[in-house]
Amino acid sequence: MKIAILSRNTRLYSTKRLVEAARERGHVVRVLDPLRCYVRIAPGAVAIRYQGKAVRDIDCVIPRIGTSSTFYGTAVLRQLEMMGVYTPNPSDAVLRARDKLRCLQMLAAQGIDMPVTVFGDNPDDTADVLAMLGEPPHVIKLNEGSQGTGVVLAEKRSASQSVIEAFRGLYANFLVQEFVAEANGSDLRCFVVGKKVVAAMQRVASPGEFRANLHRGGSAVAATLSADEKRIAVRAACTLGLGIAGVDLLRSNRGPLLLEVNASPGLEGIEAATGVNVSGHIIQHLEQHAGK
């Protein structure tokens, strides 16, 4: 097969591992910076050019689109879809996952349990928004943040109100969620490929930190998931239309809670913590589905 990887940086661990795994299985692979792709739109004559040459004869594409390039990156991905190229993560699915509010609304409609979440846009509604949520601590997060950025823990109601007003002053879209204390600063990253969890790790926040993201100094070990946790992870990915997803869960007193779904999950932490060749699983998935 001829595989394209949409990535802005060929030196990133995830990009390099996908290239290695594809070549090990005998495939031709090329990394394309989505921001350097140019598209032509016309009825029956869509096309893409990259570095002055036409992009053609691609069998499948793996999108590794960062938050800073969501708009144009998904447009390029959509163009490839229009050209008949298979992708495990279609452009609309990536957009659903990238918008935290939309993502949670879709998953809640499917009955997937999650931390109670509230959202509001009117500056006069701060008190009422917090009343809908309950007593602090509260977790306040930007709607399109990633890797733990734009996430604040407010331990008092006055602090919650101050953070909300600050975000509103910046015209930022954000969510406010209940803080699940019994999780003890840890969460689960479930790596879904197809309709199966191929690897899972438990991430633990560093001392004095409540975010378990590895980019925030957290640590990770391989995790054994319950049947319910696996079911929720796969169901969340399928609901959003993602064939490849990093699904984050919290273990709470009322059972597993869906925290977030990532359409471009990193490979370095999960492969190091579990020893699983996740990259290989992704390429095998492409082999099974491309061209069908």
Protein Blocks (a to p, Z undefined) as FASTA:
>chain_A
ZZddddfbfkbmklmmmmmmmmmnopacddddfklcccdddehiaccdeehiacehifbd
cddddfklmmmmmmmmmmmmmnopacfbdfklmmmmmmmmlmmmmmmmnopacddddddf
bfklmmmmmmmnopcddddddfkbgehiaiacdfbfklmmmmmmmmmmnopacddddddf
knnopacddddehjacfbdcdddddehiabfbfklopacddddddfklmmmmmmmmmmno
pabdcddddddfkbpcdfbdcfbbcfklmmmmnopafklmmmmmmmmmgoZZ
